[in-house]
Amino acid sequence: MSESLVASHPTVGPLLTERAQRAKLLEAMVQVVAEKGYAAATVADAVRVAKVSRGTFYELFESKQACLSEAYRLGVEVLEQRIAEAVQEAETGDDEIRLGLRAYLHALNDEPRFAHVHLLEWDALGPEREKAISHFARRYGKSFKKAGRPVPPTDALFVLSAGIDQLVKARLRDGQDVTHLEDTLVGCALRLATKEEPWT
């Protein structure tokens, strides 16, 4: 298999070429979960792809879920880095919203294996998934503030972040190119923080 988004993380990618077992298992877990789904994927699948022993797996991770959660956290860090790089060109907060969403959509569109884990395995990821939603929600809030727009309450920002992911998930599941959602999602985000209807 070719590498997934997790392999782009600086603590994983360089180690893959050195045959580091932990890095190989993190990358393998994302690949097998994307291929089979979390429920059907097994530790045996991951160790087969990573070419390490089952004993080695349990020396490094206490469970399949622990391995996936760590891999997911690293993948989200890569997503965040790509977004951070993209928004450096933004002149306004509104530009920041657009450029950030564009980078997010392109990353998920180009890396369907990580997108599968990110968008379809919420139950398996548990708190890590909620942390990611909250993280991106805070980013939207900062962009609204930079644009001089009213900043919606934390819960509303969470709904925005989760809602974006729900729509992207539906379109990816249908095999669509999600980069075409950019205008729709930017419009929804900006409408949430209009001067005409400020949050109280």
C-alpha positions in Angstrom: 0.0 0.0 0.0 1.0 3.6 -0.5 1.3 5.9 2.5 -1.5 7.8 4.1 -1.7 11.3 5.6 -0.3 10.0 8.9 2.9 9.2 7.1 3.4 12.9 6.5 3.7 13.6 10.2 7.4 14.4 11.1 7.4 11.8 14.0 6.1 9.1 11.7 7.3 9.6 8.1 11.1 9.7 8.7 10.9 6.7 10.9 9.1 4.6 8.3 12.3 4.5 6.2 14.2 3.4 9.3 11.8 0.5 9.9 10.7 1.9 13.2 8.1 -0.4 14.5 5.8 2.1 16.2 5.7 4.4 13.2 5.0 1.4 10.9 2.1 0.3 13.1 0.5 3.7 13.3 0.6 4.0 9.5 -0.6 0.4 9.1 -3.6 0.9 11.5 -4.9 3.8 9.5 -4.6 1.9 6.3 -6.4 -1.3 7.5 -9.2 0.7 9.2 -9.7 2.7 6.1 -9.9 -0.5 4.0 -12.1 -2.6 6.3 -13.7 -0.2 8.8 -12.8 -0.2 12.5 -15.1 -3.0 13.6 -13.7 -5.4 11.0 -10.0 -4.4 11.1 -7.9 -6.4 13.5 -4.5 -6.1 15.2 -3.5 -9.1 13.0 -4.3 -7.0 9.9 -2.1 -4.1 11.2 0.8 -6.3 12.1 0.6 -8.0 8.7 0.8 -4.7 6.9 3.5 -3.3 9.2 5.4 -6.6 9.0 6.0 -6.8 12.8 5.0 -9.3 15.4 1.8 -9.3 17.4 3.9 -9.3 20.5 5.6 -6.1 19.3 2.2 -4.5 18.8 1.2 -5.1 22.4 4.5 -3.9 23.7 3.8 -0.6 22.0 0.0 -0.2 22.3 -2.5 -1.6 24.8 -5.2 -2.0 22.1 -6.3 -1.5 18.6 -8.2 1.6 19.7 -5.2 3.1 21.4 -3.1 2.7 18.2 -5.8 4.2 16.0 -6.3 7.1 18.4 -2.6 8.0 18.4 -2.4 7.7 14.6 -5.5 9.9 14.3 -4.1 12.6 16.6 -0.9 12.7 14.5 -3.0 12.9 11.3 -5.0 15.8 12.7 -1.7 17.6 13.4 -0.8 17.3 9.8 -4.2 18.7 8.8 -3.7 21.6 11.1 -0.2 22.3 9.8 -1.5 22.4 6.2 -4.3 24.7 7.2 -1.9 27.0 9.1 0.4 27.2 6.1 -2.5 28.0 3.8 -3.9 30.8 5.9 -0.6 32.6 6.0 -1.6 34.2 2.7 -4.9 35.5 4.1 -5.3 39.3 4.4 -8.5 39.2 6.3 -10.4 36.9 8.6 -12.9 36.1 5.8 -9.9 35.1 3.6 -8.7 33.0 6.4 -11.9 31.1 6.6 -11.9 30.4 2.9 -8.2 29.4 2.6 -8.5 27.2 5.7 -11.5 25.4 4.4 -9.9 25.0 1.0 -6.9 23.4 2.5 -9.0 21.2 4.7 -11.2 20.0 1.8 -8.2 19.4 -0.5 -6.4 17.4 2.2 -9.4 15.1 2.8 -10.2 14.8 -0.9 -6.6 13.8 -1.7 -6.2 11.4 1.2 -9.3 9.2 1.3 -7.9 6.7 3.8 -7.4 9.3 6.5 -10.7 11.0 5.5 -12.4 7.6 6.2 -11.0 7.5 9.7 -11.6 11.2 10.3 -15.2 11.2 9.1 -16.5 7.6 9.5 -15.0 6.2 12.7 -16.2 8.7 15.3 -17.3 6.0 17.7 -13.9 4.4 17.7 -12.0 7.7 18.1 -14.1 8.9 21.0 -12.5 11.9 22.9 -9.8 12.4 20.2 -12.5 13.1 17.6 -14.3 15.6 19.9 -11.0 17.3 20.6 -10.4 17.7 16.8 -13.9 19.2 16.3 -13.3 21.6 19.2 -9.9 22.5 17.9 -11.3 23.5 14.5 -14.2 25.3 16.1 -11.7 27.5 18.0 -9.9 28.2 14.7 -13.2 29.5 13.2 -13.8 31.7 16.2 -10.3 33.2 15.9 -10.9 33.9 12.2 -14.3 35.6 12.9 -12.6 37.8 15.5 -9.9 38.7 13.0 -12.6 39.6 10.5 -14.3 41.9 13.0 -17.4 39.7 13.0 -19.4 38.7 16.1 -17.9 35.5 17.5 -20.6 32.8 18.0 -20.8 30.9 21.3 -18.5 27.9 21.8 -21.4 25.5 21.3 -22.4 27.2 18.0 -18.8 27.0 16.7 -18.8 23.3 17.7 -22.0 22.8 15.6 -20.3 24.6 12.7 -17.2 22.4 12.8 -19.2 19.1 13.2 -21.7 20.2 10.6 -19.0 20.8 8.0 -17.7 17.4 8.7 -21.1 15.8 8.3 -21.6 17.3 4.9 -18.1 16.4 3.7 -18.7 12.8 5.0 -21.9 12.5 3.0 -20.3 13.7 -0.2 -17.1 11.6 0.2 -19.3 8.5 0.9 -21.0 9.2 -2.4 -17.7 9.4 -4.2 -17.8 13.1 -4.9 -15.0 15.6 -5.1 -15.5 17.6 -1.9 -13.4 20.5 -3.0 -16.6 21.7 -4.8 -18.1 22.4 -1.3 -15.9 25.3 -0.7 -18.3 28.1 -1.6 -21.2 26.5 0.3 -19.2 25.9 3.5 -17.6 29.4 3.4 -21.1 30.9 3.0 -22.5 28.9 5.9 -19.5 29.8 8.1 -19.8 33.5 7.4 -23.5 33.6 7.8 -23.1 32.2 11.3 -21.3 35.4 12.3 -23.1 38.3 10.6 -23.3 41.8 12.0 -27.0 41.8 11.2 -27.8 39.1 13.7 -25.2 39.4 16.5 -24.9 36.7 19.2 -26.0 37.7 22.6 
